[in-house]
Amino acid sequence: MPSREIVVYSAPGCIVCDRVKEFLARQGVSFMVKDIVEDEQALAELGRMGVMSTPVTLIDGQVVLGFDRRKIEQLLAV
């Protein structure tokens, strides 16, 4: 399988963020977590995307808002 770039923008105490990370882990994919509270650059990246809430998952540049399991599965299958 080719290398993928998967980033989860997350915040502490975000239950939906935890669901996204748990789902990705169960799928066996590697991903990076960017904490928007601890990482000002991550917060700025979200702002440039026009989004100010978490979770946001980037899969090979494709944005997934919230925990959209169907969209995540589709993007992982590509």
URZIUR-V302062 format. One record per pair of residues at least 12 apart in sequence whose C-alpha atoms are under 10 Angstrom apart, sorted by the first residue. I is the first residue (numbers start at 1). J is the second residue. If there is no record, write none. Layout:
i:I j:J
i:I j:J
This chain:
i:3 j:29
i:3 j:30
i:3 j:60
i:4 j:29
i:4 j:30
i:4 j:31
i:4 j:59
i:4 j:60
i:4 j:61
i:4 j:76
i:5 j:29
i:5 j:30
i:5 j:31
i:5 j:32
i:5 j:58
i:5 j:59
i:5 j:60
i:5 j:61
i:5 j:62
i:6 j:24
i:6 j:29
i:6 j:30
i:6 j:31
i:6 j:32
i:6 j:33
i:6 j:57
i:6 j:58
i:6 j:59
i:6 j:60
i:6 j:61
i:6 j:62
i:6 j:76
i:7 j:21
i:7 j:30
i:7 j:31
i:7 j:32
i:7 j:33
i:7 j:34
i:7 j:56
i:7 j:57
i:7 j:58
i:7 j:59
i:7 j:60
i:7 j:61
i:7 j:63
i:8 j:20
i:8 j:21
i:8 j:24
i:8 j:31
i:8 j:32
i:8 j:33
i:8 j:34
i:8 j:35
i:8 j:54
i:8 j:55
i:8 j:56
i:8 j:57
i:8 j:58
i:8 j:59
i:8 j:63
i:8 j:64
i:9 j:21
i:9 j:32
i:9 j:33
i:9 j:34
i:9 j:35
i:9 j:36
i:9 j:37
i:9 j:42
i:9 j:43
i:9 j:45
i:9 j:46
i:9 j:53
i:9 j:54
i:9 j:55
i:9 j:56
i:9 j:57
i:9 j:58
i:9 j:65
i:10 j:33
i:10 j:34
i:10 j:35
i:10 j:36
i:10 j:37
i:10 j:38
i:10 j:42
i:10 j:43
i:10 j:53
i:10 j:54
i:10 j:55
i:10 j:56
i:10 j:57
i:11 j:33
i:11 j:34
i:11 j:35
i:11 j:36
i:11 j:37
i:11 j:38
i:11 j:43
i:11 j:53
i:11 j:54
i:11 j:55
i:12 j:35
i:12 j:36
i:12 j:37
i:12 j:38
i:12 j:54
i:14 j:54
i:14 j:55
i:15 j:54
i:15 j:55
i:16 j:54
i:16 j:55
i:16 j:66
i:16 j:67
i:17 j:33
i:17 j:54
i:17 j:55
i:17 j:56
i:17 j:57
i:17 j:66
i:17 j:67
i:18 j:55
i:18 j:67
i:19 j:55
i:19 j:66
i:19 j:67
i:19 j:69
i:20 j:55
i:20 j:56
i:20 j:57
i:20 j:66
i:20 j:67
i:20 j:68
i:20 j:69
i:20 j:72
i:21 j:33
i:21 j:55
i:21 j:57
i:21 j:67
i:23 j:67
i:23 j:69
i:23 j:72
i:23 j:73
i:24 j:69
i:24 j:72
i:24 j:73
i:24 j:76
i:27 j:73
i:27 j:76
i:29 j:76
i:31 j:57
i:31 j:58
i:31 j:59
i:32 j:57
i:32 j:58
i:33 j:57
i:34 j:56
i:34 j:57
i:35 j:54
i:35 j:55
i:36 j:52
i:36 j:53
i:36 j:54
i:36 j:55
i:49 j:63
i:51 j:65
i:53 j:65
i:53 j:66
i:54 j:66
i:54 j:67
i:55 j:67
i:56 j:68
i:57 j:72
i:58 j:72
i:58 j:75
i:59 j:72
i:59 j:75
i:59 j:76
i:60 j:75
i:60 j:76
i:60 j:78
i:62 j:75
i:63 j:75
